[in-house]
């Protein structure tokens, strides 16, 4: 039995239990020579059932709890971590172009905003 897949499935099924505030995605570009650039983030607009109905590209144009939480410096730091992890996979050897890595912001039981980790890795997608 593949316990990794079972664990991922359990985590994935628990995701709707989170008090989700919004979805967003790190937008990156994989270049031919192996360079990976952080291009920005995009926000997803979902209906009350969580179905995608639209999106916004780039940073929000007004200050609110979310923009104060997702500070530019923190996003740059998080994107640097993602880029280093991606480089370990050498994605430029089989792909060149844009990619997105999805995440969610949710409120924990104390009302604090948190980022939910990515549940399925690029490696899982590539090798499945």
Secondary structure as the mmCIF struct_conf table of DSSP 4:
data_model
#
loop_
_struct_conf.conf_type_id
_struct_conf.id
_struct_conf.beg_label_comp_id
_struct_conf.beg_label_asym_id
_struct_conf.beg_label_seq_id
_struct_conf.end_label_comp_id
_struct_conf.end_label_asym_id
_struct_conf.end_label_seq_id
HELX_RH_AL_P HELX_RH_AL_P1 UNK A 3 UNK A 14
HELX_RH_3T_P HELX_RH_3T_P1 UNK A 15 UNK A 17
BEND BEND1 UNK A 18 UNK A 18
STRN STRN1 UNK A 19 UNK A 30
TURN_TY1_P TURN_TY1_P1 UNK A 32 UNK A 33
BEND BEND2 UNK A 34 UNK A 34
STRN STRN2 UNK A 36 UNK A 46
TURN_TY1_P TURN_TY1_P2 UNK A 48 UNK A 49
BEND BEND3 UNK A 50 UNK A 50
STRN STRN3 UNK A 52 UNK A 57
BEND BEND4 UNK A 58 UNK A 59
BEND BEND5 UNK A 61 UNK A 62
HELX_RH_AL_P HELX_RH_AL_P2 UNK A 65 UNK A 69
BEND BEND6 UNK A 70 UNK A 70
HELX_RH_AL_P HELX_RH_AL_P3 UNK A 72 UNK A 87
TURN_TY1_P TURN_TY1_P3 UNK A 88 UNK A 90
HELX_RH_3T_P HELX_RH_3T_P2 UNK A 91 UNK A 93
TURN_TY1_P TURN_TY1_P4 UNK A 94 UNK A 94
STRN STRN4 UNK A 97 UNK A 107
TURN_TY1_P TURN_TY1_P5 UNK A 109 UNK A 110
BEND BEND7 UNK A 111 UNK A 111
STRN STRN5 UNK A 113 UNK A 116
HELX_LH_PP_P HELX_LH_PP_P1 UNK A 117 UNK A 118
BEND BEND8 UNK A 119 UNK A 120
HELX_RH_AL_P HELX_RH_AL_P4 UNK A 122 UNK A 127
#
